[in-house]
Amino acid sequence: MHLESIEISGFRGIKRLSLSFNELTVLIGENAWGKSSLLDALCLALSPDAKFYDFNFSDFHIDHALGNERSTEIQIVLHWQEDYEGEHLARRYRGFQPFLIDKDGIKHFYYQIHSHIENDKIITKRQFLQLDGHGITHEDTNKFIRQLMVLHPIVRIRDARRLHEDGHEFHQDQPPAQTQKEARVQRRLDNTCRRLMTHPGHVSTAEIKSSITTLRSLVDHYFAFAPHQRSKDHSIHYQSIHNSNPFDQLIQPAMTKQARLMLMSLLNEYIRARGPVELKRISRPIMILEDPEGRLHPIMLHQAWAFIQSMPMQKILTTNSPELLSSAPLTAIKKLIRQPHKTEVYGVDHGELNKDDTRKVTFHVRMHRPSAFFARVWLLVEGETEVWLFNEMARLNGYNLAAEGIQIIEFAQSGLKPLIKLAKLLGIEWHLVADGDPAGKKYADKVRNMLGDDPERVRLTVLPARDIEHFLYRNGYEALFRQLANVSANNPLPMKKIIYKALRKNAKPDMALAIVQYTQEERDERIPLLIRWVLKRIIAMARGFG
């Protein structure tokens, strides 16, 4: 079975949140938008030590928008679903029969943690739920909740910085089942990783191979690397790499010692993250990996990512890395955006973009501009000149578009509709600047058909000229174009030919830089009013006033 979704209310930084999970779920979002609180909720609900967490007053959400009013109630509900019809009959789930709910031939169950403040005391209740939200009465409820924690514990790796900490000592508080031999093996592996980091030339190939063998035995013992069996009809929709053992990467002849170090350290940390608890062979852990890009070179990061993908378990990843995000499936990405009354979750579910749209946005956004996923606003423009101009004119107006969370995207190659669809699915505000030529008018019509309830002025600006060059020529830049085209001021040559000659003599980036330099002489007084209006519009959107 797998964790299908979680609902949280009143817990730490989360007022309300509902999130569904894939086999791989990649969480992105700005600081203080609830990612850490979400992961904390998972960890305390599914602790590897199977102990119940005692809530304290600081766990209750404080709404700073309402005069620091503290919530009096916390609720966390985990929804589980079997991977294929009949999985509930497997030995590990057989005891959960009293709590299973049938929906469309697939079994589900819901586990609730409810805590509230009553007479300055915190009262917490844990139970399984019926479909209508009422609790299921059973004398052994706590026993089965602990069994759930044993079956699907959270293994949380904080960030990649821990992968290289020299002083990371072995846990002394080991359970009785942990033999002295296993402790010695773990310490030997630690020592190899530490020496590889500090003196890689002193570690022989034979020692690395021995450590890899040791690591394989430890992981096999603790985590039973075996993919879940899932039918085609009821699988989690993510194509994981289950046809090869992830350890195979470690024995590739071409892999460098540094790469082996990183992968060995990653798995070593994964084993350690269980704490002093020896997980059962029946366990199917859920791995949380927070910000693995910390201190990792992009090449090493992609090697680590390939390794992580091959781990046959449910994975939750947080990242601020565009490079890492470019490797993740589009449907795995979930963007958290905090609103006044709840934390909204945005993402691309299967079927929301057709195959052609997915191909276009995958190539032009996810691969070429992955940082755009982190943006608050997309300014959609037709050509390369606009990208340069709007960035530089914003700077002259005192705006830093990157710091405001604004990404300028040239849409001509990927198409307009897929980008607008993707922006809406990811909760990203957007505005289009279109040329006044026939092609630009077609783009404008597409936008009008996708406005919904939005006013046109919020989403669309059409230049009153055939393109940006003609618009600028008519709005204070004629002298510059004549200079670039080497055409004198008294030459009656038509505007179209002057612009054509200027573009023939100067590449578009050079033309844009010349325009910016010309503008800078009188700063924003020379910037056309329409461009200044567009900049103010997207800045307002980025700041939440759009």
C-alpha positions in Angstrom: 0.0 0.0 0.0 1.1 3.6 -0.4 0.5 6.9 1.2 -2.1 8.5 -1.1 -2.6 11.9 0.6 -2.4 13.9 3.8 -4.6 16.6 5.2 -3.4 18.9 7.9 -5.0 21.8 9.8 -3.8 23.9 12.7 -0.3 22.4 12.9 2.8 24.8 13.2 3.1 26.8 10.0 0.1 25.2 8.3 -3.4 26.6 8.7 -4.9 24.1 6.3 -3.3 21.9 3.7 -4.4 19.0 1.5 -1.7 17.2 -0.5 -1.7 14.0 -2.7 1.5 12.0 -3.1 3.0 10.1 -6.1 5.7 7.5 -5.8 8.0 10.5 -6.2 6.7 13.8 -4.9 8.9 16.9 -5.4 7.9 19.8 -3.2 8.9 23.4 -4.1 7.8 26.6 -2.5 9.1 29.7 -0.9 10.5 29.8 2.7 7.9 29.8 5.4 5.2 28.4 3.1 4.8 25.1 5.1 7.2 22.6 3.6 9.0 21.9 6.9 5.7 21.7 8.9 4.4 19.2 6.4 7.4 17.0 6.7 7.4 17.3 10.5 3.7 16.2 10.5 4.7 13.1 8.5 7.6 12.3 10.7 5.7 12.5 14.0 2.8 10.5 12.5 5.0 7.7 11.2 8.0 7.8 13.5 10.4 4.8 13.0 10.4 4.1 16.7 6.6 3.6 16.7 6.2 6.0 19.6 3.3 8.4 19.9 4.3 12.1 19.8 3.2 14.3 22.7 2.0 17.6 21.2 2.9 20.9 23.0 1.4 24.4 22.7 4.0 25.5 20.2 2.7 22.9 17.8 -0.6 24.7 17.4 -0.7 27.1 14.4 -0.5 30.9 15.1 -2.3 33.1 12.6 -0.3 36.3 12.5 -2.8 37.8 10.1 -5.5 37.6 12.8 -3.6 39.2 15.6 -1.4 36.2 16.5 -4.5 34.1 17.3 -3.5 30.5 18.2 -5.4 27.5 16.8 -6.9 25.3 19.5 -7.1 22.2 17.3 -4.6 20.1 15.3 -5.8 17.5 12.8 -3.6 15.2 10.7 -5.2 12.6 8.4 -3.2 10.1 6.4 -5.0 8.4 3.5 -3.6 5.0 2.5 -4.5 3.0 -0.7 -3.5 -0.4 -1.9 -1.3 -0.5 -5.0 -3.3 -3.3 -6.6 -6.5 -5.1 -6.0 -6.1 -7.7 -3.3 -2.9 -6.3 -1.7 -4.8 -6.0 1.6 -4.8 -9.8 1.8 -1.0 -9.8 2.1 0.3 -10.9 5.4 1.6 -7.5 6.5 -1.8 -5.9 6.0 -4.1 -8.8 7.0 -4.7 -7.4 10.5 -6.0 -4.1 9.2 -9.2 -5.6 7.9 -11.5 -3.9 10.5 -10.2 -0.5 9.2 -10.3 -1.0 5.5 -12.8 0.8 3.3 -13.8 -0.4 -0.2 -13.9 2.2 -3.0 -14.2 1.0 -6.7 -12.7 -2.4 -5.7 -9.6 -0.9 -4.1 -9.1 -0.9 -0.3 -8.3 2.3 1.6 -7.9 3.3 5.2 -7.6 6.7 6.9 -5.5 7.3 10.0 -6.3 10.5 12.0 -4.4 12.3 14.7 -6.6 14.9 16.5 -5.3 17.1 19.2 -7.0 20.0 21.0 -6.6 22.3 23.9 -9.1 21.9 26.7 -8.7 23.7 30.1 -5.0 24.5 29.3 -4.4 20.8 28.7 -3.6 19.1 25.4 -5.8 16.1 24.6 -4.8 13.9 21.7 -6.7 11.1 20.1 -5.6 8.6 17.4 -8.0 6.5 15.4 -8.9 5.0 12.0 -11.8 6.7 10.2 -14.8 5.6 8.3 -15.5 7.2 4.9 -17.8 9.8 6.5 -15.1 10.9 8.9 -16.4 9.2 12.0 -14.0 7.1 14.1 -13.9 3.3 13.9 -14.2 1.7 17.3 -11.7 -1.1 18.0 -10.1 -2.2 21.2 -6.6 -2.6 19.6 -6.6 0.7 17.7 -3.3 1.9 19.2 -1.7 -1.5 18.4 -2.5 -1.2 14.7 -1.4 2.4 14.6 2.0 1.3 15.9 2.0 -1.5 13.4 1.4 1.1 10.6 4.3 3.0 11.9 6.4 -0.1 11.7 5.3 -1.0 8.2 5.7 2.5 6.7 8.2 4.5 8.8 9.5 7.9 7.6 13.2 7.9 7.0 14.2 11.6 6.8 17.6 12.8 5.5 17.8 16.5 6.2 20.2 17.7 3.5 23.4 16.9 1.6 25.6 18.7 4.1 25.3 15.8 6.4 26.7 13.5 3.7 30.2 14.9 4.3 30.3 15.6 8.0 33.5 14.3 9.4 32.3 14.1 13.0 29.2 12.1 12.2 29.6 9.3 14.8 27.8 6.0 15.0 24.7 5.9 17.2 25.6 4.6 20.7 22.0 4.0 21.7 21.4 0.8 19.7 18.5 -1.6 20.4 19.4 -5.0 21.8 18.9 -6.6 18.4 21.9 -4.6 17.1 24.9 -6.9 17.4 28.4 -5.8 18.1 29.4 -7.2 14.7 26.9 -4.9 12.9 28.1 -1.9 14.9 31.7 -2.7 13.9 30.6 -3.0 10.2 28.8 0.4 10.4 31.9 2.1 12.0 34.1 0.6 9.3 31.9 2.1 6.6 31.9 5.4 8.3 35.7 5.4 8.4 35.9 4.6 4.7 33.5 7.5 3.8 35.5 9.9 6.0 38.8 8.9 4.5 37.5 9.1 1.0 36.4 12.7 1.8 39.7 13.8 3.4 42.3 11.6 1.7 40.8 10.0 -1.4 44.2 8.9 -2.7 44.8 6.8 0.4 41.7 4.6 -0.1 42.4 1.6 -2.3 40.0 0.1 -4.8 39.8 -3.1 -2.8 38.7 -1.1 0.3 36.0 0.7 -1.7 34.7 -2.6 -3.1 34.7 -4.1 0.4 32.7 -1.1 1.7 30.2 -1.4 -1.1 29.6 -5.0 -0.2 29.2 -4.0 3.4 26.7 -1.3 2.4 24.7 -3.7 0.3 24.4 -6.1 3.2 23.3 -3.4 5.6 20.7 -2.0 3.2 19.4 -5.5 2.4 19.1 -6.1 6.1 17.3 -2.9 7.1 15.3 -1.9 4.0 14.8 -5.0 1.9 15.3 -3.4 -1.5 12.5 -4.9 -3.4 10.0 -3.0 -5.5 6.3 -3.1 -4.6 4.1 -5.1 -7.0 1.7 -2.8 -8.7 -0.9 -3.5 -11.4 -1.2 -1.2 -14.4 -4.7 0.0 -13.5 -4.0 0.9 -9.9 -0.4 2.0 -9.8 1.0 5.3 -8.7 1.6 7.1 -12.0 5.4 7.4 -12.0 7.8 5.4 -14.0 10.5 4.4 -11.5 13.6 2.6 -12.5 13.0 -0.8 -10.9 14.6 -3.0 -13.5 18.1 -2.8 -11.9 19.5 -2.8 -8.5 20.6 0.7 -7.4 23.9 -0.7 -6.1 24.9 -1.5 -9.7 25.9 2.2 -10.1 28.5 1.8 -7.4 30.4 -0.9 -9.2 30.6 0.8 -12.6 34.3 0.9 -13.7 34.0 4.5 -15.0 32.7 5.9 -11.7 35.2 8.2 -9.8 36.1 7.8 -6.2 34.3 11.1 -5.5 31.1 9.8 -7.1 31.3 6.5 -5.2 31.8 8.5 -2.0 28.7 10.6 -2.6 26.5 7.6 -3.3 27.9 5.5 -0.4 27.4 8.5 1.9 23.9 8.9 0.7 23.0 5.3 1.5 24.9 5.4 4.7 22.9 8.5 5.7 19.7 6.7 4.6 20.5 3.9 7.0 21.4 6.2 9.8 18.2 8.2 9.4 16.2 5.5 11.0 17.8 6.5 14.3 18.6 3.9 16.9 15.8 1.7 15.5 16.2 -1.5 13.6 13.5 -1.6 11.0 11.7 -4.8 10.3 12.0 -6.7 7.1 8.3 -6.2 6.5 8.9 -2.4 6.6 8.4 -0.3 3.5 9.9 3.0 4.5 9.0 6.4 3.0 12.1 8.4 2.3 12.1 12.2 2.8 15.1 13.8 1.3 15.5 17.6 2.0 17.5 19.8 -0.3 20.0 17.2 -1.6 21.6 19.9 -3.7 23.5 21.4 -0.6 27.2 21.4 -1.4 26.9 19.0 -4.3 28.3 19.9 -7.7 25.6 19.7 -10.4 27.3 16.6 -12.0 27.3 14.9 -8.6 23.8 16.0 -8.0 22.5 14.3 -11.2 24.4 11.1 -10.3 22.8 11.2 -6.8 19.4 11.8 -8.4 19.7 8.8 -10.7 20.5 6.8 -7.7 17.6 8.1 -5.6 15.2 7.5 -8.5 16.2 3.8 -8.5 15.3 3.3 -4.9 12.1 1.2 -5.0 10.0 3.1 -2.4 7.9 6.1 -2.0 10.0 9.3 -1.9 9.3 12.9 -0.9 11.9 15.4 -2.0 12.3 19.1 -1.3 14.6 21.2 -3.4 15.5 24.7 -4.5 17.7 23.5 -7.3 16.6 24.2 -10.9 19.1 21.5 -12.1 17.5 18.9 -9.9 14.0 20.0 -10.9 14.8 19.6 -14.5 15.4 15.9 -13.9 12.1 15.3 -12.1 9.0 14.2 -13.9 6.6 17.1 -14.5 3.8 15.3 -12.7 5.9 14.7 -9.6 6.3 18.5 -8.9 4.0 20.0 -6.3 4.2 23.7 -5.6 3.1 25.0 -2.2 1.7 28.6 -2.1 0.6 30.1 1.2 -2.7 32.0 1.0 -4.5 33.8 3.9 -6.8 30.9 4.7 -4.8 27.8 3.6 -1.7 26.6 1.8 -2.7 25.8 -1.8 -1.0 22.9 -3.6 -0.5 23.3 -7.3 0.8 20.6 -9.8 0.3 18.9 -13.1 -1.8 15.8 -12.7 -2.0 13.2 -15.4 -4.3 14.2 -18.3 -4.3 17.9 -17.6 -1.8 18.5 -20.4 -2.0 16.5 -23.5 1.0 14.6 -24.9 2.0 17.4 -27.3 1.7 20.1 -24.6 3.7 18.1 -22.2 6.5 17.6 -24.8 6.6 21.4 -25.5 6.7 22.6 -21.9 9.1 19.8 -20.9 11.7 20.9 -23.5 11.3 24.6 -23.4 10.6 25.1 -19.7 11.5 22.1 -17.6 14.8 21.5 -19.5 15.8 25.0 -20.7 14.3 27.2 -18.0 13.7 25.1 -14.9 14.1 28.1 -12.6 10.8 29.3 -14.1 9.0 26.8 -11.9 10.1 28.8 -8.8 8.8 32.1 -10.2 5.8 34.0 -8.9 5.1 35.7 -12.3 5.8 34.8 -15.9 6.1 37.7 -18.4 5.5 36.1 -21.8 7.1 37.8 -24.7 7.5 36.9 -28.4 11.2 37.5 -29.1 14.8 37.7 -27.8 14.8 41.5 -27.9 12.0 41.8 -25.4 13.8 39.5 -23.0 16.8 41.8 -22.9 14.8 45.0 -22.9 12.3 44.2 -20.1 15.1 43.0 -17.8 17.2 46.0 -18.4 14.4 48.6 -18.4 13.2 47.1 -15.1 16.6 47.7 -13.7 16.6 51.3 -14.8 13.3 51.7 -13.1 14.8 50.3 -9.9 13.3 46.8 -10.1 15.2 43.5 -9.8 12.9 41.1 -11.6 14.7 38.0 -10.4 14.4 39.2 -6.8 10.7 39.9 -7.3 10.2 36.3 -8.6 9.5 37.3 -12.2 10.7 35.2 -15.1 10.6 36.4 -18.7 9.8 33.6 -21.1 10.1 33.7 -24.8 7.1 31.7 -25.9 7.3 31.6 -29.7 9.0 28.2 -30.0 7.0 26.3 -27.3 3.7 27.8 -28.2 1.5 30.0 -26.0 -1.3 27.8 -24.9 0.8 25.1 -23.2 2.7 27.8 -21.2 -0.5 29.5 -20.0 -2.0 26.1 -19.1 1.2 25.2 -17.1 1.3 28.6 -15.4 -2.3 28.1 -14.2 -1.7 24.6 -13.0 1.4 25.7 -11.0 -0.3 28.8 -9.6 2.0 31.2 -11.4 0.7 34.6 -12.4 1.3 35.6 -16.0 1.1 38.5 -18.4 1.6 38.5 -22.2 3.1 41.3 -24.3 2.2 40.7 -28.0 3.2 42.5 -31.1 0.7 44.4 -33.1 1.3 42.4 -36.3 -1.1 39.6 -37.5 0.8 36.9 -35.6 0.7 39.0 -32.4 -3.0 39.6 -32.8 -3.5 35.8 -33.1 -1.6 35.4 -29.8 -3.8 38.1 -28.2 -7.0 36.3 -29.4 -5.7 33.1 -27.8 -5.2 34.9 -24.5 -8.7 36.4 -24.6 -10.0 32.9 -25.0 -8.2 31.8 -21.9 -9.0 34.8 -19.7 -11.8 33.2 -17.7 -12.9 35.8 -15.2 -9.7 37.9 -15.4 -9.9 41.4 -16.9 -8.0 41.6 -20.2 -5.7 44.4 -18.9 -4.4 42.1 -16.2 -3.2 39.4 -18.7 -2.6 41.1 -22.0 -0.7 44.1 -23.5 -0.7 44.5 -27.3 1.9 46.8 -28.7 0.4 49.6 -30.9 3.0 48.7 -33.6 4.0 45.7 -35.6 6.9 44.8 -33.2 8.9 46.1 -30.3 11.4 47.8 -32.7 8.7 49.8 -34.5 7.1 50.6 -31.2 10.3 52.1 -29.8 11.1 54.0 -33.0 7.7 55.8 -32.6 8.3 56.4 -28.9 11.5 58.4 -28.6 14.1 56.1 -30.2 14.1 57.2 -33.8 17.5 59.0 -33.4 19.0 55.8 -32.1 17.7 53.6 -34.9 19.0 56.1 -37.5 22.4 56.0 -35.8 22.5 52.2 -35.7 21.4 52.1 -39.4 23.9 54.8 -40.3 21.1 57.0 -41.7 21.3 60.7 -41.2 18.5 62.7 -39.5 17.5 64.5 -42.7 17.3 61.3 -44.8 13.5 60.7 -45.7 14.0 56.9 -45.7 10.8 55.2 -44.4 10.8 53.9 -40.8 10.5 50.3 -41.9 13.7 50.5 -44.0 15.6 52.2 -41.3 14.7 49.5 -38.7 15.6 46.8 -41.3 19.0 48.4 -41.9 19.7 48.7 -38.2 18.8 45.1 -37.6 21.0 44.0 -40.5 24.0 45.8 -39.0 23.4 44.7 -35.4 22.5 41.4 -33.8 19.4 41.6 -31.6 21.3 41.4 -28.3 23.5 44.2 -29.5 20.5 46.2 -30.5 18.8 45.6 -27.1 22.0 46.7 -25.3 22.2 49.8 -27.4 18.6 50.7 -26.6 19.3 50.2 -22.9 22.4 52.4 -23.0 20.5 55.1 -25.0 17.7 54.9 -22.4 20.1 55.1 -19.5 21.2 58.6 -20.5 17.9 60.0 -19.3 16.9 57.0 -17.1 13.1 56.3 -16.9 12.1 59.6 -18.5 12.9 58.0 -21.9 11.2 54.6 -21.1 7.8 54.5 -23.0 4.8 54.8 -20.7 3.4 51.5 -21.9 6.5 49.6 -20.9 6.5 51.3 -17.5 2.9 50.2 -17.1 3.7 46.6 -17.9 6.6 46.6 -15.4 4.3 48.0 -12.7 1.7 45.4 -13.5 4.0 42.4 -13.1 5.6 43.8 -10.0 2.2 44.2 -8.4 1.4 40.6 -9.4 4.6 39.4 -7.9 3.9 41.2 -4.6 0.4 39.8 -4.4 -1.4 43.0 -5.3 -2.3 42.0 -8.9 
